Amino acid sequence: MNENDPIVVDGAPRELVLLTRDDRTSDTAQTVAAVEQFLGPDNAFSILTLGTVNSWVSYDRINAACVPQPFVMSQHPAGGDPVQHPWTTGMELSYSTEARLWGEWIRHNLAEHLPVRVAGLVADHYFGRTWEHAFGEWAAENTDVVSEFNSFRHEADGRNLQGRVVAAARSEPDVLIAMTATDGCAQTITEVEAAGLRDTLAAAFVTTGCEVADRDMAPAGTAAEGWWIANGGAKRIDDPQYADEPLMSLLRARMPAGTSALSRDLFGTGFRHGFAYVEALRVAAALPGGLTRTNFILAARTLDIRHPLYLDGISVRMNGNSDAYLIEGSQFSQYDAGKRDWVQVGGVIDINGETPNCEWNYRAWLSGRRPRGWEAGISNLTPGKFATVSGTMGEPRAYAAAFRATSTGAESGTWCEGLPVNIRTGYWALASGTWCLFYDYSTASWQQSDAGGQGFVQVNDEPVRLRVGQEIRLDDGDAVVVATYSGERVYKCRLRWTRD
C-alpha cells in the first residue's frame, strides 16, 4: 500500500510500518511480553494477534489501553464481544458460526430426512466444547431440523475414542459431526469407518480444524471419502479457477518459488486480513477527526465491503454492537480421497447477522471453570440426560444430570425421569428428602451428602452445600449438576424453584 496506493491524511500520504514479534504461537509469556512492548515503547497504533490462547491472554490488557486489536487471527467466538472487549474484533469464520452453518446445510440439503438425529463426537478441549455448545444451542432453537442432538465427549488425545464411537452408533444418528481438529481428524474418521457407522449416515462432517487435506484427511485414506466441511468462505490462492482475477494474479506473482501448499494458504490469509485492515484505515481516515484509534475501531466495527478474496455471496460486514462477526458464510466441500483434496459442492450459505455475540471470560476459562460447559467430572454427561458414574464409589452407583439456567427453563423436576434440558433462572432450594452428591475436583472423587436433608449441588464446577430451606441463585448461563445414588432404590437429588 505504501508503494502503490497509500493512506492519505490531511492531503499527505501516511506510511504504514509493520512491527513483528515472534511468540512461537503457544508461548503466552512471550505474547504478554510482546504486547507490553507494543503498548509501551513502540506506541503501536493497533495490535494484530495470531492464535486462540495467544489472542485472549492479553486482550484485557489491550482493551484497557484503548488500543485496537482488529481482525484477530482466531476462529474462537470471543472475537465477537463488543460489550466487554470493544477494541477487539475477529475476522475468520467463528466456531459458533460454523456450528450454525452445519445446521443450515442440513436444513437445505436433507429435507427428506427432517427432523434428523445428530451425534457429535466431541474432543474434550476448548475447540470441541465450543462447537458442541454452539450446535446444541442452534439445535434447541430449530427442532424442526434437529429432533435430537447427542454429544459424545472423548479425550483430546483419542484414548477413549473407540468406545465413544460405539456409543454414538447406538444412538442411531442420521448425521455425525466430528468436533475435533488436526491429529484427531483422521483418527476419528478411521474409528467411524471401523465401527460401520459411516454407511448408515445421510451426512458426516468434520470441522475447519481438519481443512489441511494432506495433513488432516489423507492419513485416513479412502475412509475419508465424502466427508463434508464448511471451508470458511475464502478463495484458495492456488485454485486455478481464480488465477486470472487481478488480486490473485498479483499474489501469485509475489509468491516465492517452491512455496508449499500450506504456506501458500497462509500467504493468502495474510492478504485477506491485510485487505480488510487497509479498507478500515481508509474509512477511518475519512471520518471527522481523521485517522485516530477510535475512528479506526469504529470503522472496523461497521465495515461493509466486497472483499476480492472471498467468494461471491459471502458478506463481509459487521454492524456495530449488534453484529460483531465479519464473516458468517461459507461454501461446503466434500473430501475426494483420489485427489487428496476438497471439492466444493453447491453454492454458499450466508447467515450474516445471525450469530449471537459472545461475552466470554478468558480468566474464568483459564481457571478451569466453564460457565457454559456441561461436564462436571463425568465424561459422557449431556444436558437433560442422566449418566451412570461407575468406578468412583463402587456400589451403590451414582447417577448425575446437567442443566443450564435460562429465563425460560423449568421450575421444578424430580430429575429421575422426564428431565428438562434447562432450568429457570432465579432462586432454588433443596426439596425435603433429598440426597445429593458432588464431584470433588481436589480429590477426583464423588462425595456423599450429609444425612438429614443436607446436600451438595455443583454450580459452574464449584460444589455448593445446601440445607433444606436454604436458597441459591442461578443466573442465565449457569451450568448446574445434580447427582444422586442408588442402593436398593434410587434416591433423589431434588431442587425446587422458589422465586426470581
C-alpha positions as CSV (number, residue, x, y, z in Angstrom):
1,M,0.0,0.0,0.0
2,N,2.9,2.4,0.8
3,E,4.2,1.9,-2.8
4,N,1.0,1.9,-4.8
5,D,-2.0,3.4,-3.0
6,P,-1.1,4.9,0.3
7,I,-3.4,6.1,3.1
8,V,-3.9,9.8,2.8
9,V,-4.5,12.0,5.9
10,D,-4.9,15.8,5.5
11,G,-3.7,15.6,1.9
12,A,-0.4,13.8,2.7
13,P,0.4,10.1,2.4
14,R,0.9,8.2,5.7
15,E,3.4,5.4,5.7
16,L,2.3,2.1,7.3
17,V,5.0,0.5,9.5
18,L,4.7,-3.2,10.4
19,L,6.4,-4.3,13.6
20,T,6.5,-8.1,14.2
21,R,7.5,-10.2,17.2
22,D,7.5,-14.0,17.5
23,D,5.6,-15.5,20.3
24,R,6.1,-19.1,19.0
25,T,2.2,-19.4,18.7
26,S,2.0,-21.3,22.0
27,D,4.2,-19.3,24.4
28,T,1.8,-17.0,26.2
29,A,4.5,-15.5,28.3
30,Q,6.2,-14.2,25.1
31,T,2.8,-13.0,23.9
32,V,2.4,-10.9,27.0
33,A,5.9,-9.6,26.7
34,A,5.4,-8.6,23.1
35,V,2.1,-6.9,23.8
36,E,3.7,-4.8,26.6
37,Q,6.5,-3.8,24.2
38,F,3.9,-2.8,21.6
39,L,1.8,-0.8,24.1
40,G,4.8,0.8,25.7
41,P,8.0,1.8,23.8
42,D,6.5,1.0,20.4
43,N,3.3,3.0,20.9
44,A,1.7,0.8,18.3
45,F,-1.4,2.2,16.6
46,S,-3.0,-1.3,16.7
47,I,-2.0,-4.9,17.5
48,L,-2.8,-8.0,15.5
49,T,-2.5,-11.3,17.3
50,L,-2.5,-14.9,15.9
51,G,-3.8,-18.0,17.7
52,T,-6.6,-18.6,20.1
53,V,-4.9,-18.7,23.5
54,N,-2.3,-16.1,22.4
55,S,-5.0,-13.7,21.3
56,W,-7.0,-13.8,24.5
57,V,-4.2,-13.9,27.0
58,S,-3.6,-10.2,26.5
59,Y,-6.9,-8.8,25.2
60,D,-8.0,-7.5,28.6
61,R,-4.7,-5.5,28.8
62,I,-5.1,-4.3,25.2
63,N,-8.7,-3.2,25.7
64,A,-7.8,-1.4,29.0
65,A,-5.2,0.6,27.0
66,C,-7.9,1.5,24.4
67,V,-5.7,0.2,21.5
68,P,-7.4,-1.6,18.6
69,Q,-6.9,-5.4,18.3
70,P,-8.6,-5.8,14.9
71,F,-9.2,-8.9,12.8
72,V,-7.8,-11.4,15.3
73,M,-6.4,-14.5,13.6
74,S,-8.5,-17.0,15.6
75,Q,-11.9,-18.6,15.0
76,H,-12.8,-18.6,18.7
77,P,-16.1,-16.7,19.1
78,A,-14.6,-14.5,21.8
79,G,-13.7,-12.2,18.9
80,G,-17.4,-11.2,18.9
81,D,-17.6,-9.5,22.3
82,P,-18.2,-5.8,21.8
83,V,-19.5,-5.2,25.3
84,Q,-16.6,-6.4,27.4
85,H,-13.9,-6.1,24.7
86,P,-14.9,-3.3,22.3
87,W,-11.4,-2.8,21.0
88,T,-11.1,-6.4,19.8
89,T,-12.7,-7.8,16.6
90,G,-12.3,-11.2,14.8
91,M,-12.4,-11.9,11.1
92,E,-12.3,-15.6,10.4
93,L,-15.4,-17.8,10.4
94,S,-16.0,-18.3,14.2
95,Y,-16.6,-21.8,15.6
96,S,-20.1,-20.6,16.7
97,T,-21.0,-19.6,13.2
98,E,-19.5,-22.8,11.7
99,A,-21.8,-24.8,14.0
100,R,-24.9,-22.8,12.9
101,L,-23.9,-23.3,9.2
102,W,-23.9,-27.1,9.7
103,G,-27.5,-26.8,10.8
104,E,-28.4,-24.6,7.9
105,W,-26.7,-27.1,5.5
106,I,-28.8,-29.9,7.0
107,R,-32.0,-27.8,6.5
108,H,-31.2,-27.1,2.9
109,N,-29.8,-30.5,1.8
110,L,-31.5,-33.2,3.9
111,A,-35.1,-32.0,3.6
112,E,-36.4,-35.6,3.0
113,H,-34.9,-36.7,6.4
114,L,-36.0,-33.8,8.6
115,P,-36.0,-33.7,11.5
116,V,-32.7,-35.6,11.9
117,R,-30.9,-37.1,14.9
118,V,-27.4,-35.7,15.1
119,A,-24.4,-37.2,17.0
120,G,-21.4,-35.2,17.9
121,L,-18.0,-36.8,18.6
122,V,-16.5,-34.0,20.7
123,A,-12.8,-33.7,21.5
124,D,-12.6,-32.5,25.1
125,H,-10.7,-29.3,24.6
126,Y,-11.9,-25.7,24.2
127,F,-12.3,-26.1,20.4
128,G,-14.6,-29.2,20.8
129,R,-16.6,-27.8,23.6
130,T,-17.2,-24.5,21.8
131,W,-18.5,-26.4,18.7
132,E,-20.6,-28.6,20.9
133,H,-22.2,-25.7,22.8
134,A,-22.9,-23.7,19.7
135,F,-24.5,-26.5,17.8
136,G,-26.5,-27.6,20.8
137,E,-27.9,-24.0,21.1
138,W,-28.8,-24.0,17.4
139,A,-30.4,-27.4,17.6
140,A,-32.6,-26.4,20.5
141,E,-33.7,-23.3,18.5
142,N,-34.5,-25.4,15.4
143,T,-36.3,-28.6,16.5
144,D,-37.9,-28.8,13.0
145,V,-34.5,-29.5,11.7
146,V,-32.8,-31.4,14.5
147,S,-35.0,-33.6,16.6
148,E,-32.2,-34.9,18.9
149,F,-28.6,-33.9,19.4
150,N,-26.4,-36.3,21.4
151,S,-22.8,-35.4,22.2
152,F,-20.1,-38.0,23.0
153,R,-17.1,-36.4,24.5
154,H,-13.7,-38.2,24.3
155,E,-10.2,-37.5,25.5
156,A,-8.5,-34.9,23.3
157,D,-5.7,-37.5,22.6
158,G,-8.3,-40.1,21.4
159,R,-7.6,-42.6,24.2
160,N,-11.3,-43.5,24.7
161,L,-12.5,-42.5,21.2
162,Q,-13.3,-46.0,20.1
163,G,-15.8,-46.5,22.9
164,R,-17.4,-43.2,22.2
165,V,-17.9,-44.0,18.5
166,V,-19.6,-47.2,19.5
167,A,-21.9,-45.3,21.9
168,A,-22.6,-42.8,19.1
169,A,-23.6,-45.6,16.8
170,R,-26.1,-46.9,19.3
171,S,-27.9,-43.5,19.2
172,E,-28.6,-44.2,15.5
173,P,-27.8,-40.8,14.2
174,D,-28.7,-39.5,10.7
175,V,-25.8,-37.0,10.8
176,L,-22.5,-37.2,12.5
177,I,-20.2,-34.3,13.3
178,A,-16.6,-34.9,14.3
179,M,-15.9,-31.9,16.5
180,T,-12.2,-32.3,16.6
181,A,-9.1,-30.8,14.8
182,T,-5.7,-31.7,13.2
183,D,-4.5,-35.0,14.6
184,G,-7.9,-36.0,15.7
185,C,-9.5,-35.8,12.3
186,A,-8.1,-38.9,10.6
187,Q,-8.3,-40.9,13.9
188,T,-12.0,-40.1,14.2
189,I,-12.7,-40.9,10.6
190,T,-10.9,-44.2,10.9
191,E,-12.8,-45.3,14.0
192,V,-16.1,-44.3,12.5
193,E,-15.3,-46.4,9.4
194,A,-14.2,-49.4,11.6
195,A,-17.5,-49.3,13.5
196,G,-19.5,-49.4,10.3
197,L,-21.2,-46.1,11.3
198,R,-20.4,-44.2,8.1
199,D,-22.6,-46.4,5.9
200,T,-25.7,-45.6,7.9
201,L,-25.4,-41.8,7.8
202,A,-27.0,-39.3,5.5
203,A,-24.0,-37.0,6.0
204,A,-20.8,-36.7,8.1
205,F,-18.9,-33.5,8.9
206,V,-15.5,-32.5,10.0
207,T,-14.6,-29.1,11.3
208,T,-12.5,-26.3,9.8
209,G,-9.8,-27.7,12.1
210,C,-9.5,-30.5,9.5
211,E,-9.1,-28.3,6.5
212,V,-5.5,-29.0,5.6
213,A,-6.2,-32.0,3.4
214,D,-2.7,-33.6,3.3
215,R,-2.2,-33.3,7.0
216,D,-5.7,-33.9,8.4
217,M,-7.6,-36.1,6.0
218,A,-5.2,-38.0,3.8
219,P,-3.9,-40.3,6.6
220,A,-7.4,-41.8,6.8
221,G,-7.2,-43.0,3.2
222,T,-10.4,-43.9,1.5
223,A,-12.3,-43.8,4.8
224,A,-12.3,-40.0,4.4
225,E,-14.1,-40.1,1.1
226,G,-17.2,-37.9,1.0
227,W,-16.9,-36.3,4.4
228,W,-18.2,-32.7,4.4
229,I,-16.6,-29.4,5.6
230,A,-17.5,-25.7,5.8
231,N,-14.5,-24.1,4.3
232,G,-14.9,-20.6,5.6
233,G,-15.9,-18.6,2.5
234,A,-12.4,-17.7,1.3
235,K,-10.9,-18.3,-2.1
236,R,-7.9,-20.5,-2.1
237,I,-4.9,-18.8,-3.5
238,D,-3.8,-21.8,-5.6
239,D,-7.2,-22.6,-7.0
240,P,-6.8,-22.3,-10.8
241,Q,-10.4,-21.0,-11.4
242,Y,-9.4,-17.7,-9.8
243,A,-6.0,-17.4,-11.4
244,D,-7.0,-14.6,-13.8
245,E,-8.5,-12.3,-11.1
246,P,-6.4,-9.2,-10.6
247,L,-5.6,-9.6,-7.0
248,M,-4.9,-13.3,-7.4
249,S,-2.6,-12.6,-10.2
250,L,-0.7,-10.1,-8.0
251,L,-0.4,-12.6,-5.2
252,R,0.8,-15.4,-7.4
253,A,3.4,-13.0,-8.9
254,R,4.6,-12.2,-5.4
255,M,4.7,-15.8,-4.2
256,P,8.2,-17.1,-3.5
257,A,9.1,-20.1,-5.8
258,G,8.7,-23.5,-4.3
259,T,6.3,-22.4,-1.6
260,S,4.4,-25.3,0.0
261,A,0.6,-25.6,-0.2
262,L,0.2,-24.7,3.5
263,S,2.5,-21.7,3.1
264,R,0.5,-20.6,0.1
265,D,-2.7,-20.8,2.1
266,L,-1.1,-18.8,5.0
267,F,0.2,-16.2,2.4
268,G,-3.4,-15.8,1.2
269,T,-4.6,-15.5,4.8
270,G,-2.2,-12.6,5.4
271,F,-3.6,-10.8,2.3
272,R,-7.2,-11.4,3.4
273,H,-6.6,-9.8,6.7
274,G,-4.4,-7.0,5.2
275,F,-7.1,-6.1,2.7
276,A,-9.8,-5.7,5.4
277,Y,-7.4,-3.8,7.6
278,V,-6.4,-1.2,5.0
279,E,-10.1,-0.7,4.0
280,A,-10.9,0.1,7.6
281,L,-8.0,2.5,7.7
282,R,-9.4,4.3,4.6
283,V,-12.8,4.7,6.2
284,A,-11.3,5.9,9.5
285,A,-9.1,8.5,7.7
286,A,-12.2,10.0,6.1
287,L,-14.2,10.3,9.4
288,P,-14.3,13.6,11.3
289,G,-11.1,13.8,13.4
290,G,-9.1,11.7,10.9
291,L,-7.0,8.6,11.5
292,T,-7.4,8.0,15.2
293,R,-7.6,4.7,17.1
294,T,-11.2,5.5,18.0
295,N,-12.2,6.1,14.3
296,F,-10.3,3.0,13.3
297,I,-12.2,0.7,15.6
298,L,-15.5,2.4,14.6
299,A,-14.6,1.8,11.0
300,A,-13.7,-1.9,11.7
301,R,-17.0,-2.5,13.6
302,T,-19.1,-1.1,10.8
303,L,-17.1,-2.4,7.8
304,D,-19.2,-3.5,4.8
305,I,-17.1,-4.2,1.8
306,R,-16.8,-6.5,-1.2
307,H,-13.7,-8.5,-0.5
308,P,-11.9,-9.9,-3.6
309,L,-10.5,-12.9,-1.7
310,Y,-13.9,-14.1,-0.5
311,L,-16.5,-15.9,-2.7
312,D,-19.4,-14.1,-4.3
313,G,-22.4,-14.3,-1.9
314,I,-20.2,-14.1,1.3
315,S,-21.0,-10.9,3.2
316,V,-18.0,-9.1,4.7
317,R,-19.9,-6.9,7.1
318,M,-20.2,-6.0,10.8
319,N,-22.9,-3.8,12.4
320,G,-21.5,-2.2,15.5
321,N,-22.5,-3.8,18.7
322,S,-25.5,-5.7,17.3
323,D,-23.4,-7.9,14.9
324,A,-19.8,-8.4,15.9
325,Y,-18.8,-11.1,13.4
326,L,-17.4,-10.1,10.0
327,I,-17.6,-13.4,8.1
328,E,-20.8,-15.6,8.7
329,G,-20.9,-17.6,5.5
330,S,-19.2,-20.5,3.8
331,Q,-19.0,-22.8,0.9
332,F,-19.3,-26.6,1.6
333,S,-16.9,-29.2,0.2
334,Q,-16.5,-32.9,0.2
335,Y,-13.2,-34.7,0.5
336,D,-12.0,-36.5,-2.6
337,A,-9.7,-39.3,-1.5
338,G,-8.4,-39.8,-5.0
339,K,-7.4,-36.1,-5.4
340,R,-6.4,-35.9,-1.7
341,D,-8.3,-32.6,-1.7
342,W,-11.6,-30.8,-1.0
343,V,-14.1,-30.3,-3.9
344,Q,-16.7,-27.6,-3.5
345,V,-20.3,-28.9,-3.9
346,G,-23.2,-26.5,-4.3
347,G,-23.2,-22.8,-3.6
348,V,-22.5,-20.7,-0.5
349,I,-24.7,-20.3,2.6
350,D,-24.5,-16.9,4.3
351,I,-26.2,-16.1,7.7
352,N,-24.8,-12.7,8.2
353,G,-26.1,-11.1,11.4
354,E,-27.4,-14.4,12.9
355,T,-24.5,-15.5,15.2
356,P,-25.1,-14.3,18.7
357,N,-22.4,-12.1,20.2
358,C,-20.2,-13.9,22.7
359,E,-19.4,-12.4,26.1
360,W,-16.6,-14.7,27.0
361,N,-14.4,-14.6,30.1
362,Y,-10.8,-15.8,29.4
363,R,-9.8,-15.8,33.1
364,A,-12.8,-18.0,34.1
365,W,-11.9,-20.4,31.3
366,L,-8.3,-20.4,32.3
367,S,-9.1,-21.3,35.9
368,G,-11.0,-24.4,34.7
369,R,-14.4,-23.0,35.4
370,R,-16.6,-23.3,32.3
371,P,-19.7,-21.3,33.0
372,R,-21.3,-22.5,29.7
373,G,-19.9,-26.1,29.9
374,W,-21.8,-29.2,30.8
375,E,-19.2,-31.6,32.1
376,A,-18.5,-31.9,35.8
377,G,-16.3,-34.9,36.2
378,I,-18.4,-37.1,34.0
379,S,-17.1,-37.8,30.5
380,N,-20.5,-38.5,28.9
381,L,-22.8,-36.1,30.6
382,T,-25.1,-34.0,28.3
383,P,-27.9,-31.6,29.0
384,G,-31.1,-33.3,30.3
385,K,-29.6,-36.8,30.3
386,F,-28.5,-39.0,33.2
387,A,-25.1,-40.6,33.1
388,T,-24.0,-43.6,35.2
389,V,-21.0,-42.8,37.3
390,S,-19.2,-46.1,37.9
391,G,-15.8,-46.9,39.3
392,T,-15.8,-43.9,41.6
393,M,-18.0,-45.0,44.5
394,G,-18.3,-48.7,43.8
395,E,-21.8,-49.8,44.9
396,P,-24.2,-48.2,45.2
397,R,-23.7,-46.4,41.9
398,A,-24.1,-42.7,41.3
399,Y,-26.2,-41.0,38.7
400,A,-25.9,-37.4,37.5
401,A,-27.7,-34.9,35.3
402,A,-26.7,-31.5,34.0
403,F,-28.7,-28.4,33.2
404,R,-28.3,-24.8,32.2
405,A,-30.2,-21.9,33.8
406,T,-32.2,-19.9,31.3
407,S,-35.1,-17.4,31.7
408,T,-37.5,-19.9,30.0
409,G,-36.4,-23.1,31.8
410,A,-38.4,-25.4,34.0
411,E,-39.4,-24.5,37.6
412,S,-39.2,-28.0,39.1
413,G,-38.2,-31.5,38.4
414,T,-37.6,-34.8,40.1
415,W,-34.7,-35.5,37.7
416,C,-35.0,-39.2,37.6
417,E,-37.3,-39.1,34.6
418,G,-38.7,-36.5,32.3
419,L,-35.6,-34.4,32.6
420,P,-35.7,-30.8,31.5
421,V,-32.7,-29.6,29.5
422,N,-32.9,-26.1,31.0
423,I,-34.0,-24.9,34.5
424,R,-35.3,-21.4,35.2
425,T,-33.1,-18.6,36.4
426,G,-33.8,-17.3,40.0
427,Y,-33.6,-18.8,43.5
428,W,-33.6,-22.5,44.1
429,A,-33.8,-24.6,47.3
430,L,-33.4,-28.3,48.2
431,A,-36.6,-30.3,48.4
432,S,-37.1,-32.4,51.6
433,G,-35.9,-36.0,51.5
434,T,-33.0,-35.1,49.2
435,W,-29.8,-37.0,48.8
436,C,-27.1,-35.3,46.7
437,L,-23.5,-35.9,45.6
438,F,-20.9,-33.6,44.2
439,Y,-17.7,-34.2,42.3
440,D,-14.7,-33.1,44.3
441,Y,-12.0,-32.0,41.8
442,S,-9.4,-31.8,44.5
443,T,-9.7,-35.5,45.2
444,A,-11.1,-36.6,41.9
445,S,-13.9,-38.4,43.6
446,W,-17.6,-38.2,44.3
447,Q,-18.6,-37.1,47.8
448,Q,-21.8,-38.0,49.6
449,S,-24.2,-35.5,51.1
450,D,-25.0,-35.4,54.8
451,A,-28.0,-37.1,56.3
452,G,-30.9,-35.1,57.5
453,G,-31.8,-33.1,54.4
454,Q,-28.4,-31.6,53.6
455,G,-26.8,-31.9,50.2
456,F,-24.4,-30.7,47.6
457,V,-25.1,-29.4,44.1
458,Q,-22.5,-28.2,41.7
459,V,-22.7,-24.7,40.0
460,N,-20.1,-23.8,37.4
461,D,-17.8,-26.7,38.6
462,E,-18.0,-25.5,42.2
463,P,-19.7,-27.5,45.0
464,V,-22.4,-25.7,46.9
465,R,-23.6,-27.1,50.3
466,L,-27.3,-26.6,51.0
467,R,-29.7,-27.3,53.8
468,V,-33.4,-27.7,53.3
469,G,-34.9,-24.2,53.1
470,Q,-31.6,-22.5,52.1
471,E,-31.6,-20.8,48.7
472,I,-29.0,-20.4,45.9
473,R,-29.3,-18.0,43.0
474,L,-28.8,-19.3,39.4
475,D,-28.2,-16.7,36.8
476,D,-28.6,-17.0,33.0
477,G,-26.0,-19.4,31.6
478,D,-25.0,-21.0,34.9
479,A,-24.2,-24.7,34.5
480,V,-25.7,-26.9,37.2
481,V,-25.0,-30.5,38.0
482,V,-27.1,-32.6,40.4
483,A,-26.1,-36.2,41.3
484,T,-27.7,-38.9,43.4
485,Y,-27.1,-42.6,44.2
486,S,-29.0,-45.8,44.5
487,G,-28.9,-48.7,46.9
488,E,-31.9,-50.9,47.0
489,R,-33.8,-48.0,45.3
490,V,-32.9,-44.8,43.6
491,Y,-32.7,-41.8,46.0
492,K,-33.3,-38.4,44.5
493,C,-31.4,-35.1,44.4
494,R,-34.2,-32.6,44.0
495,L,-34.2,-28.8,43.7
496,R,-37.3,-26.6,43.6
497,W,-37.6,-23.1,42.1
498,T,-38.7,-20.5,44.8
499,R,-38.6,-17.0,43.3
500,D,-37.0,-14.6,40.7
